């Protein structure tokens, strides 16, 4: 059992409650930094992919998990990030400028959308983002001179101060680049969450009316969250473009939006760590399924490869299971296990019981 | 004349959007939840009717096949509520959105494994038959669609306005706790409404299939129907139908007079405009929600 002994009021907003949290995070970052020397190229590429997905997941987590607004169209902002970055770099801009501009473009577009969208709540916002997604997709096809239309676009090699970060020739460099970006964004994100802006996000999520009563400008807060979320997603989109190398609008399908939602829900809504756990699950799952399939084929002679859409159905079933049995996601489950262990003989069954709310509407008819 | 022809085709298409939208509205009216799997329920309904009615499958008469399919899909809808949706009773709306998106994939997988992913054609008594009326061609399938939609909308409206069960469903959606207290079996009513929406989805599916081939991915039409439901205001049955008609009419006309991509965007642009100007739809029933 650990005791966090607080000697000043400042400890309440400390990054980590206890020194060993900090130790484990530093250890994790060190291991991640040393990864290119440990694992083979194939797995390194997979880890880079996971990092990119975590970045996109963090973008959506800020919106869904921390501000309580659902977006079904985040693939659109991935696409905006990827296309802006690739188009600017093709026009000769260096990566160090094109990359932040891509994030900024996605963020500004998101904020622009947010101005009307934040007036909507819940289900209506989800639908509006879906509509935005469809419209963006069609605009990408229409804007052929910039985006390459249906044909697609080539993302040039990243070069910073003469150092190449090519995804194939210098995979380790590309991996480190992703890692640095992810670490920086995570640091910024977790700092944001302990600032007054971050706290106001949580307030808006939990009760809009109460937040307003506390003097929070709800519209501004929601628009800000939307813009920030889109900016982070746009950064992830830019990296994704470089990772894939050559892409067209089909890369950013509605399924990517749903995959991202899966990342945040399975990972654990409202936890930054959840975005990482969800991303690990979603990028590792196709590999695990493939390995299992080969194993089944070799040992029992059952050929699952002949069933189309098997991956999707497994994802869907996992999602349904999580929504029903563990809405707090993987990270929530981990927290419960940790608490159970920390207070060992004292845990009781109903400690984590979910509170049910009964529906009440203001509809007149 | 050409405009009239486009208009007629648009109205018939719009009726199908409207029918799917009716399914959304049914569930929304009863439980304030949104069923994102409605389009896939429509797809599955069409496939079940096809499996029962087509001569190379079970070969039942068309009318019997459709009625059986409606009953079966009613069962599927009821079962989904009973087995899955009831588990998350009392959870935030967001959970139901994600749950039904996942359910949609499951339904698509089921239909795909049974009937395959190649497009199939449903045999109906009115496929390919046309009437000539003063220069414009009226498809019999289109006429039947319009008629069926009108009858269903009026029937459902009457169901919610006059029957005890319909009133109970509305009560349950307005205040679950109070409905419990006055003796409305909220869970049972929800199950019933899900079943009903499965049956309505089947009608929509059969009407859709009477005009062309179907494959397991036609459920994506649900997104467009969704736009229709939103334009009308989620809680209003006539609103859903009008929203569907609006989208159905605008789409072919935009496709005729503007670049092709614009036709695909048009429903969503209309929806965004409606959402921005009247955030809860044209037939709003919502006042500001309190804490």
Interface residues (C-beta under 8 A of the other chain):
Chain A: X64 X70 X72 X116 X119 X120 X121 X122 X123 X124 X126 X127 X128 X130 X131 X132 X134 X135 X138 X139 X141 X142 X207 X209 X210 X258 X261 X265 X307 X308 X309 X312 X313 X315 X316 X317 X319 X320 X323 X324 X327 X354 X356 X357 X358 X359 X360 X361 X362 X363 X364 X365
Chain B: X31 X32 X34 X84 X87 X88 X89 X90 X91 X92 X93 X94 X95 X97 X98 X99 X101 X102 X103 X105 X106 X108 X109 X112 X113 X117 X170 X173 X174 X175 X176 X177 X223 X226 X227 X230 X234 X235 X236 X259 X261 X262 X264 X265 X268 X269 X271 X272 X275 X276 X279 X280 X285 X286 X287 X288 X289 X290 X291
